[in-house]
Amino acid sequence: MFRTGVRAILVSGTLFVLSGCATVVHGRTQRLTVVTIPAGAHISIAGMERGISPAVVSVHRKDVGQVMKIAAPGYETEEIVMQRHISKWIATDVLWGASQFLNQGISSSKSRTTAALAISGTTLGIDILTGAAFSQKSGATAPIVLRPTIQP
């Protein structure tokens, strides 16, 4: 009985410490450097003012289709749709899951295989839910060159 309790505590502790590897290392937000020509353009993302270029802005990794607007007096406003991609950090979750199967053995007892699946699913699930499984890309070239407004 005591050994089962200790084993449960060790497994729970391991799951807690190692779960969501990308969440711990990569984080839920991402910093993007925005440089414009001319400098001094207002940067907003999802309708919220984020700064004046050049600037480093923070975006949520989890959000889909965020729009970055860059505006300056006398220039056309640029709208850039952010693109969410799978982060390379997600590979750590896949490798962690694979290591559990190698450690426990696929032909091992049903409870060990279930535990290995639970660990893999937990790490992957946490990273997807927190957004750490993703990265945001603007698709814009740096620096972003604003076009002057044409006067009629």
Secondary structure, 3 states (H helix, E strand, C coil): CHHHHHHHHHHHHHHHHHCCHHHHHHCCEEEEEECEECCCCEEEECCEEEEECCEEEEEECCCCCCEEEEECCCECCEEEECEEEECCCHHHHHHHHHHHHHHHCCCCCHHHHHHHHHHHHHHHHHHHHHCCCEEEECCCCCCEECCECCCC
